[in-house]
Amino acid sequence: MNKKNIGAALALYPSPVVVIGAMENGKATWTLAAHAGTMAHSHLMVSLNQTHYINKGIKEARKLSVNVVDASWLREADKSGTVSGNKEDKSQMFDYTLSEEGVPMIDVSKVSIVCDVVDDYELDHFDNFICRIVSTYCDEDILNEKDRIDYHVFKPVLFEFPTYEYFVTGEKAGDCARMEK
Ligand SMILES: Cc1cc2nc3c(=O)[nH]c(=O)nc-3n(C[C@H](O)[C@H](O)[C@H](O)COP(=O)(O)O)c2cc1C
């Protein structure tokens, strides 16, 4: 083995960056997150530090949106991760549309996932929101003829915590479950 143990490091990267949207005090608010992921085939988990402004709105409304970031609006998305609603009103940061569930979705985001928050697994000062996927709103330009997202067209931005860099998805590496061919 030619591997060095670097300890209990965060190493599951790069991971997609998303802007979480929620209503707080009657206004939309937005927070960048890279620590989010799929659970089962029906839920997402979003891990947000309990000091963040958005957490209160999420806990009250028990719903949120997950807006997948691509390079076309990375600068604005990045800002939502460097400014806190505790210090500055972030409600004007993005043009948005309220989903039929009353959740703010970012207009410029090509994929906005609307979720109900069904649980909160608190761990080490983080709210780990367990979210049931309710609706997935997609820009028609990134959908194929079967209404599935075409990742040759849509390129989510990925984030890597240890060096604080953003990446985009690159070349196709293979066909899943058909690697022998
Ligand atoms: C690239 C990037 C990824 C981030 N990912 C997370 C995350 O997964 N969880 C988290 O709690 N904070 C994350 N943050 C930090 C929050 O986005 C940031 O502290 C934000 O200002 C909190 O906003 P709020 O207080 O208005 O909710 C991230 C920041 C950046 C720049």
The ligand as an SDF file (V2000), in Angstrom:
LIG
                    3D

 31 33  0  0  0  0  0  0  0  0999 V2000
  -18.1860   27.1990   -1.1450 C   0  0  0  0  0  0  0  0  0  0  0  0
  -18.8920   27.3010    0.1790 C   0  0  0  0  0  0  0  0  0  0  0  0
  -19.5700   26.2090    0.6870 C   0  0  0  0  0  0  0  0  0  0  0  0
  -20.2280   26.2830    1.9190 C   0  0  0  0  0  0  0  0  0  0  0  0
  -20.8670   25.1820    2.3950 N   0  0  0  0  0  0  0  0  0  0  0  0
  -21.4640   25.2400    3.5930 C   0  0  0  0  0  0  0  0  0  0  0  0
  -22.1340   24.0950    4.1010 C   0  0  0  0  0  0  0  0  0  0  0  0
  -22.2380   23.0540    3.4530 O   0  0  0  0  0  0  0  0  0  0  0  0
  -22.6850   24.1880    5.3370 N   0  0  0  0  0  0  0  0  0  0  0  0
  -22.6250   25.3250    6.0810 C   0  0  0  0  0  0  0  0  0  0  0  0
  -23.1440   25.3470    7.1990 O   0  0  0  0  0  0  0  0  0  0  0  0
  -22.0290   26.4480    5.5950 N   0  0  0  0  0  0  0  0  0  0  0  0
  -21.4640   26.4350    4.3730 C   0  0  0  0  0  0  0  0  0  0  0  0
  -20.8440   27.5520    3.8750 N   0  0  0  0  0  0  0  0  0  0  0  0
  -20.8600   28.7990    4.6650 C   0  0  0  0  0  0  0  0  0  0  0  0
  -22.1650   29.6160    4.5410 C   0  0  0  0  0  0  0  0  0  0  0  0
  -22.6490   29.6480    3.2060 O   0  0  0  0  0  0  0  0  0  0  0  0
  -21.9050   31.0730    5.0020 C   0  0  0  0  0  0  0  0  0  0  0  0
  -21.4130   31.0810    6.3100 O   0  0  0  0  0  0  0  0  0  0  0  0
  -23.1310   31.9780    4.8610 C   0  0  0  0  0  0  0  0  0  0  0  0
  -22.6980   33.3190    4.9630 O   0  0  0  0  0  0  0  0  0  0  0  0
  -24.2080   31.7420    5.9240 C   0  0  0  0  0  0  0  0  0  0  0  0
  -25.3050   32.5670    5.5710 O   0  0  0  0  0  0  0  0  0  0  0  0
  -26.5300   32.8370    6.5510 P   0  0  0  0  0  0  0  0  0  0  0  0
  -25.9950   33.1750    7.9200 O   0  0  0  0  0  0  0  0  0  0  0  0
  -27.2300   34.0380    5.9150 O   0  0  0  0  0  0  0  0  0  0  0  0
  -27.4160   31.6400    6.5520 O   0  0  0  0  0  0  0  0  0  0  0  0
  -20.1980   27.4950    2.6470 C   0  0  0  0  0  0  0  0  0  0  0  0
  -19.5320   28.6110    2.1240 C   0  0  0  0  0  0  0  0  0  0  0  0
  -18.8730   28.5140    0.9110 C   0  0  0  0  0  0  0  0  0  0  0  0
  -18.1500   29.7270    0.3770 C   0  0  0  0  0  0  0  0  0  0  0  0
  1  2  1  0
  2  3  1  0
  2 30  2  0
  3  4  2  0
  4  5  1  0
  4 28  1  0
  5  6  2  0
  6  7  1  0
  6 13  1  0
  7  8  2  0
  7  9  1  0
  9 10  1  0
 10 11  2  0
 10 12  1  0
 12 13  2  0
 13 14  1  0
 14 15  1  0
 14 28  1  0
 15 16  1  0
 16 17  1  0
 16 18  1  0
 18 19  1  0
 18 20  1  0
 20 21  1  0
 20 22  1  0
 22 23  1  0
 23 24  1  0
 24 25  2  0
 24 26  1  0
 24 27  1  0
 28 29  2  0
 29 30  1  0
 30 31  1  0
M  END
$$$$
